[in-house]
């Protein structure tokens, strides 16, 4: 399908604006002369497909509510086209027409002209799933999005070990472990009943993980190999390049035995930690028989204290120092009224568990 002079599209402002806005995170922003700063429009039979890609990740959106004078394809600046469409009134249809090296976007008596690029320059290979030999993975989309939201706070940023700047999809026979770490903590969420006949570890960079949780609210099909992860859902098709490398052996970090296992009230812990961490994010938690004390850590004259009554039993008081931010990010992603805290000693990593969500956190050394 080639670029077609005279090709004319007509569709509602709302439909076009929503599609263009969804594609913005995938458009190259730094170099306006690059083909990846453009969105590819493809008209074929009863479909209008808009595609955007920065070469690392890409998304296509299929639109069925439109009319066209024929088949063809063209490109238009992703950012400028959205800006122009947003400026139109909400009560009228928009027409896009291809004229040589330019396109015209108009609504009633308002008209804009933009340059177009050669559509065959657009990176299109990864959008064709049939041309890529990938394994299909059955996974519940609700569990996937839930898991991503829980582990994303622990993904590292600008870590010299490039692999941990993404999330691991540890694909197994009957489950997927979603894993992230910033070296101060390890987050793991287990998705059960996800079948795959080809177990594999796939590392997805943070930008892609962030976009997945925004887009896919309906049932999905996932495909993967050593180069790409692809997700299809309704009118959306998403791909991302995977990070080439070996993720740390995270299972070695997870303690198998624990001296102390406490079942604790989530809401009470959130309230107490938020109170004592107002002045200083580093806090101390002391476990005693029937009571847990919270205190801020500060070398000056400022301090905060709180305590809650519990039914825990412990032979001797045990104090752990920690970063309140990490603890709160875990607690606010707990699904139940209680969570488990598993401790061996004050100076070794401790475990927080809520259902299928586990976080291993390093204590703060004072």
Buried (B, 14 or more C-beta within 10 A) or exposed (E): EEBBEEBBBBBBBEBBBBBBEBBBBBBBEEEEEBBBBBBBBBBEEEBBBBBBBBEBBBBBBBBEEBEBBEBBBBBBBBBBBBEBBEEBEEEEBBBBBBBEEEBBBBBEEEEBEBEBBEBEEBBBEBBEBEEBEBBBBEBBBBBBBBBBEBBBBBBBEEEEEBBBBBBBBBBBEEBBBBBBBBEBBBBBBBBEEBBBEEEBBBBBBBBBBBBBBEBBEEEBBBBBBEEBBBBBBEBBBBBBBBBEEEBBEBEEBEBEEBEBEBEBBBEBBBEBBBBBBEEBBBBBBBBBEEEBBBBBBEEEEEEBEBBBEBEBEBEEEBBBBBBBBBBBBBBEBBEEEBBBBBBBEBEEBBBBBBBBBBBBBBBBEE
